[in-house]
Structure formats: structure tokens, C-alpha cells
Amino acid sequence: MVKFYSSTYTYDYAFPAVTLAYFLRYPNPYSTHVLSTDVIERSFNPETQQLTTVRLHLKRSKLPSAVLKLLPRSLLGASKDGDSQSYILERSVVDVREGWMDTESRNLEWTGVLSVVEQQVFRRPAAAPPIAVTNPFPTPDSSAVAKSGLQTAPELEKTDVTSSVTLHSRLGQGRWKRRRVGSSAADDDATKLAATADEEAPKVGFFKSWSTASLQRSIELIGLKRARRSQPNAKEGMKVVLERLREGGLVAVLEGMRRDREMVHGASFKRIGARKEGEEGARWMEEVDEHYDE
């Protein structure tokens, strides 16, 4: 069983700016759950002019109450409040010359419970010819850009995006496969059992597989609803970074990232303080507020 979700939309920004914003999108006000991002591999192919990047994101999440009712917290590694952390592996390939970027992100935790693979395709509109872009955000008084006509055509100021999410639960399949392997390795004399036993075994297996299938379907539906809800926030986060680039370039983006990172850590410290009792918790919250208000 597999659940699938897809959407298409357009950013009103040039392709070079969108690809840059993609790599600078964490943290932003809409992604306070992202704790860290690390580049673990990056390579450039001079023949194809393609940049390949592999990154690892650490994200904090609160598991849906519906999942906690279906599965034990020990299996999910979640706290009593449903808080958990997970690693996301992201791989991207950018071809600025041809104007496309393909990305794929997949979870590394709980893959036996639910595997989530998100794929995105960023494309410069087909009407836009390949160009050499030197400034993704030209200013109105940039005479060189105005004279050359680069980045003035409306189609050059847009980037089309196709996003898809595939969810697949394998919960219970490992145990089923192990039982199947064990039964195939049994002594051949087992095939000489009474006919009544042969007829009853499939019935028991049918009900067990039906129970597993129902659980898998429920997990996939919960994941699908969550994926749909997260898409608007992902787009809004990208727009925040793009607007910062437009207004102040990389300096504005880096300054915004610093503020967002402080906000993320400040929220984390406040959650710790909320768990403390009495005067100790009050002092903790007061110190956090004073530090992040400076």
C-alpha cells in the first residue's frame, strides 16, 4: 500500500534566486522545527555543469496523537508528550545552465513504520531561453542589466515547481517475511498434514494480514494529512527567504537566519523551563527572555 500526494505552484522569482533560497531556507519563521543542517557531500561536474549536494537535516516534531494511540512510544522513540527528533537525508542536483533542479528528501528514522519520500522539480519556464545570470535580484538603477535586457522578461522572473510526497508503511512486514522464510525451510513432512489443517492455515493468515494492512493504511493516511498541512508552511518559508534576498541580498538572509536560530533555541529553552517547577522554572524563563531580548 502506498499513499501519494502532489502539487504544482509557481514562485514569482527567477530560477537562480529560487535555487539559492532553497539552500538557505533553514531556519526561517515557518521551520522552527529544524534544529540543524549539515552538508555531508558536494560535487560539481564540469562536463554537465551540474552541482550535486547531499545534506542532513535534524528536525524536531510532535507525533500526532492518533499515531501514539496506534503504536507504543518506545517503538517511536518519543517522549511522554509525543516529542521526538528525526534525521532527514536530502539530495539535490542543480543545472543552472539548463534551468532545472531536482531534489529528494527521505526520513532515516522509523522507516519500518512509515517511509516518507518528498521529491521536488524546479524548472525555469520553457519560454525562457538559457542565459548567464550574474545578479538574480537586479536593482532598477542597474544600467548594465537594463541595457542588456536580462531578467526583464516576465517569464524570467518565475520558477515552476512540482512537488510530490510518497508514503509507504511496512509495519509488520518484517515479521511476516520471517515467518514465511521459516515455513519454507520446514521439513517436507509438514506438507503431509491433514487436509483440514491445510484449509485452516490460510484463514488465520488472512485475518492476520488484514489486521496488518489496516494498521499500515491508518499510518499512511495520518502521514498523508500531515504532508498536506506542511506544504503551505514550506512555501511560505521559501518566500520569506526570497524576500530577504530581494531586499538585502545575502547579508539580509544571514541576519534573518541568525534571528530565526535564536528564536528556535529560545523556544527550546522555554520548553525546558516550563517543565521545571516553582521558583527554578520562573528564574529559567526570566533568564531566557532577557538573553533573547538583547
C-alpha positions as CSV (number, residue, x, y, z in Angstrom):
1,M,0.0,0.0,0.0
2,V,1.3,3.4,-0.9
3,K,-0.2,6.9,-0.5
4,F,0.8,9.7,-2.9
5,Y,0.3,13.4,-2.8
6,S,1.4,16.0,-5.4
7,S,1.0,19.7,-6.0
8,T,2.2,22.3,-8.5
9,Y,2.9,26.0,-7.9
10,T,5.0,28.9,-9.2
11,Y,7.4,31.3,-7.4
12,D,7.4,34.8,-8.8
13,Y,11.2,34.9,-8.6
14,A,13.9,34.0,-11.1
15,F,15.3,30.4,-11.1
16,P,18.8,31.3,-9.8
17,A,17.2,33.1,-6.8
18,V,14.9,30.2,-6.0
19,T,17.7,27.7,-6.1
20,L,19.8,29.9,-3.8
21,A,16.9,30.3,-1.4
22,Y,16.4,26.6,-1.3
23,F,19.8,26.0,0.2
24,L,19.3,28.9,2.6
25,R,15.8,28.1,3.6
26,Y,16.7,26.8,7.1
27,P,16.0,28.2,9.6
28,N,13.0,30.5,8.8
29,P,10.0,31.6,10.8
30,Y,7.9,28.7,9.3
31,S,10.5,26.0,10.0
32,T,11.3,26.4,13.7
33,H,11.3,22.6,14.0
34,V,14.5,22.3,12.0
35,L,17.3,22.1,14.6
36,S,20.4,21.8,12.3
37,T,21.6,21.4,8.7
38,D,24.9,19.9,7.6
39,V,26.4,19.4,4.2
40,I,27.9,15.9,4.1
41,E,28.8,15.8,0.4
42,R,29.0,18.2,-2.5
43,S,30.5,17.8,-6.0
44,F,30.5,19.7,-9.3
45,N,30.7,18.1,-12.7
46,P,32.4,20.4,-15.2
47,E,31.2,18.5,-18.2
48,T,27.5,18.6,-17.3
49,Q,27.7,21.8,-15.3
50,Q,25.7,20.2,-12.5
51,L,26.1,20.7,-8.8
52,T,25.2,17.7,-6.6
53,T,24.7,18.3,-2.9
54,V,23.8,15.8,0.0
55,R,22.7,17.4,3.2
56,L,21.4,16.0,6.6
57,H,18.7,17.8,8.5
58,L,17.8,17.2,12.1
59,K,14.2,18.0,12.8
60,R,12.1,18.1,15.9
61,S,8.5,17.0,15.7
62,K,5.5,16.2,17.8
63,L,3.9,13.0,16.8
64,P,0.2,13.1,16.1
65,S,-2.0,11.7,19.0
66,A,-3.5,9.3,16.5
67,V,-0.1,7.7,15.9
68,L,0.6,7.4,19.7
69,K,-2.7,5.6,20.1
70,L,-1.8,3.1,17.4
71,L,1.9,2.5,18.3
72,P,3.9,2.4,21.6
73,R,6.1,5.4,22.3
74,S,9.1,3.0,22.9
75,L,8.8,2.0,19.2
76,L,8.8,5.6,18.0
77,G,11.4,6.9,20.4
78,A,9.1,9.6,21.6
79,S,8.7,11.3,25.0
80,K,5.5,11.0,27.0
81,D,4.4,14.3,25.4
82,G,5.0,12.8,21.9
83,D,8.1,14.9,21.3
84,S,10.7,13.3,19.0
85,Q,13.6,14.1,16.7
86,S,14.5,12.6,13.3
87,Y,17.1,12.9,10.6
88,I,16.2,13.7,7.0
89,L,18.6,13.0,4.1
90,E,18.3,15.4,1.2
91,R,19.9,15.1,-2.2
92,S,19.7,17.8,-4.9
93,V,21.1,18.3,-8.4
94,V,21.2,21.8,-9.9
95,D,21.7,22.6,-13.6
96,V,21.8,26.4,-13.7
97,R,22.7,26.4,-17.5
98,E,19.6,24.4,-18.4
99,G,17.5,25.8,-15.7
100,W,16.3,22.9,-13.5
101,M,16.9,21.5,-10.1
102,D,15.7,18.0,-8.8
103,T,15.6,17.3,-5.1
104,E,14.7,14.3,-3.0
105,S,14.3,14.1,0.8
106,R,13.7,11.0,2.8
107,N,13.4,10.1,6.5
108,L,16.1,8.0,8.1
109,E,14.1,7.2,11.3
110,W,11.1,4.9,11.7
111,T,11.4,3.7,8.1
112,G,9.8,0.4,9.2
113,V,6.8,2.3,10.5
114,L,6.5,4.9,7.7
115,S,8.8,5.8,4.8
116,V,8.3,9.4,3.5
117,V,10.0,10.5,0.3
118,E,9.5,14.0,-1.0
119,Q,10.6,14.9,-4.5
120,Q,10.6,18.4,-6.0
121,V,11.3,19.6,-9.5
122,F,12.2,23.2,-10.0
123,R,12.1,24.5,-13.6
124,R,12.7,27.7,-15.4
125,P,9.7,28.3,-17.7
126,A,10.0,26.7,-21.1
127,A,9.7,30.1,-22.8
128,A,12.8,31.3,-21.1
129,P,16.0,30.6,-23.0
130,P,19.2,29.6,-21.3
131,I,21.1,32.6,-20.0
132,A,24.1,33.5,-17.9
133,V,22.8,35.2,-14.8
134,T,25.1,37.5,-12.8
135,N,22.6,39.0,-10.5
136,P,19.3,37.2,-9.6
137,F,18.0,40.4,-8.0
138,P,18.9,43.4,-10.3
139,T,18.1,46.8,-8.9
140,P,16.1,49.4,-11.0
141,D,19.1,51.6,-11.3
142,S,21.3,48.9,-12.7
143,S,22.1,50.3,-16.1
144,A,24.0,47.3,-17.3
145,V,21.1,45.0,-16.7
146,A,18.6,47.4,-18.1
147,K,20.6,47.8,-21.4
148,S,21.2,44.1,-21.8
149,G,17.6,43.3,-21.2
150,L,18.5,40.4,-18.9
151,Q,15.9,39.4,-16.2
152,T,13.3,41.9,-17.6
153,A,11.1,39.4,-19.4
154,P,8.2,38.3,-17.2
155,E,8.9,34.6,-17.9
156,L,12.5,35.0,-16.5
157,E,11.0,36.2,-13.1
158,K,9.1,32.9,-12.5
159,T,10.1,29.4,-11.4
160,D,7.7,26.4,-11.7
161,V,7.7,23.8,-9.0
162,T,6.2,20.3,-8.9
163,S,6.2,18.6,-5.5
164,S,5.3,15.0,-4.7
165,V,5.2,13.0,-1.5
166,T,5.2,9.2,-1.4
167,L,4.3,7.5,1.9
168,H,4.7,3.7,2.4
169,S,4.3,1.8,5.6
170,R,6.0,-1.6,6.1
171,L,4.8,-2.1,9.6
172,G,4.6,-5.8,10.4
173,Q,6.0,-7.0,7.1
174,G,9.4,-8.0,8.6
175,R,7.7,-10.4,11.0
176,W,5.5,-11.8,8.2
177,K,8.5,-12.4,5.9
178,R,10.5,-14.1,8.7
179,R,7.6,-16.4,9.3
180,R,7.3,-17.2,5.6
181,V,11.0,-18.0,5.4
182,G,10.8,-20.2,8.4
183,S,7.8,-22.1,7.0
184,S,9.5,-22.6,3.6
185,A,12.5,-24.1,5.4
186,A,10.4,-26.6,7.4
187,D,10.6,-30.3,6.9
188,D,8.9,-31.6,3.8
189,D,6.9,-33.9,6.0
190,A,4.8,-30.8,7.1
191,T,3.2,-30.9,3.6
192,K,1.6,-34.2,4.5
193,L,-0.6,-32.7,7.2
194,A,-4.3,-33.4,7.2
195,A,-6.4,-31.6,4.6
196,T,-8.3,-29.8,7.4
197,A,-5.1,-28.2,8.7
198,D,-4.2,-27.1,5.2
199,E,-7.6,-25.4,4.8
200,E,-7.4,-23.6,8.2
201,A,-3.9,-22.1,7.9
202,P,-4.8,-19.7,5.0
203,K,-7.8,-18.4,7.0
204,V,-5.6,-17.5,10.0
205,G,-3.1,-15.9,7.7
206,F,-5.8,-13.9,6.0
207,F,-7.0,-12.3,9.2
208,K,-3.5,-11.5,10.4
209,S,-2.6,-9.9,7.1
210,W,-5.9,-7.9,7.1
211,S,-5.0,-6.5,10.6
212,T,-1.5,-5.5,9.4
213,A,-2.9,-3.9,6.2
214,S,-5.4,-1.9,8.2
215,L,-2.7,-0.6,10.5
216,Q,-0.5,0.3,7.6
217,R,-3.3,2.1,5.9
218,S,-4.0,4.1,9.0
219,I,-0.4,5.1,9.4
220,E,-0.2,6.2,5.8
221,L,-3.3,8.3,6.0
222,I,-2.1,10.1,9.1
223,G,1.2,10.8,7.3
224,L,-0.6,12.0,4.2
225,K,-2.7,14.5,6.1
226,R,0.4,15.8,7.8
227,A,2.2,16.2,4.5
228,R,-0.6,18.2,3.0
229,R,-0.6,20.5,6.0
230,S,3.1,21.1,5.9
231,Q,3.2,22.1,2.2
232,P,1.9,25.7,2.7
233,N,4.4,26.3,5.5
234,A,7.2,25.1,3.3
235,K,6.2,27.5,0.5
236,E,5.8,30.4,2.9
237,G,9.2,29.8,4.4
238,M,10.8,29.9,1.0
239,K,9.0,33.2,0.2
240,V,10.5,34.7,3.4
241,V,14.0,33.8,2.3
242,L,13.3,35.1,-1.2
243,E,12.0,38.4,0.1
244,R,15.1,38.8,2.3
245,L,17.3,38.2,-0.8
246,R,15.4,40.7,-2.8
247,E,15.6,43.4,-0.1
248,G,19.1,43.0,1.2
249,G,20.9,40.1,-0.5
250,L,22.9,37.5,1.4
251,V,23.6,39.9,4.3
252,A,19.8,40.1,5.0
253,V,19.4,36.4,4.6
254,L,22.2,35.6,7.1
255,E,20.9,38.2,9.6
256,G,17.5,36.7,9.3
257,M,18.9,33.2,9.8
258,R,20.6,34.4,13.0
259,R,17.4,35.8,14.4
260,D,15.4,32.7,13.5
261,R,18.1,30.4,15.0
262,E,17.9,32.4,18.3
263,M,14.1,32.1,18.2
264,V,14.3,28.3,17.7
265,H,16.8,27.8,20.6
266,G,14.9,30.3,22.8
267,A,11.7,28.3,22.3
268,S,13.5,25.1,23.2
269,F,14.9,26.6,26.4
270,K,11.4,27.8,27.3
271,R,10.0,24.3,26.9
272,I,12.6,23.1,29.3
273,G,11.8,25.9,31.8
274,A,8.1,25.1,31.5
275,R,8.9,21.6,32.8
276,K,10.6,23.0,35.9
277,E,8.6,23.8,38.9
278,G,8.3,26.7,41.2
279,E,11.0,29.4,41.5
280,E,13.5,27.4,39.5
281,G,11.2,27.4,36.4
282,A,10.4,31.1,36.8
283,R,14.1,32.1,37.0
284,W,14.8,29.9,33.9
285,M,12.1,31.6,31.9
286,E,13.2,35.1,33.0
287,E,16.9,34.4,32.0
288,V,15.8,33.1,28.6
289,D,13.7,36.2,28.0
290,E,16.5,38.6,29.0
291,H,19.0,36.8,26.8
292,Y,16.9,36.8,23.6
293,D,15.6,40.3,24.1
294,E,19.1,41.8,24.0
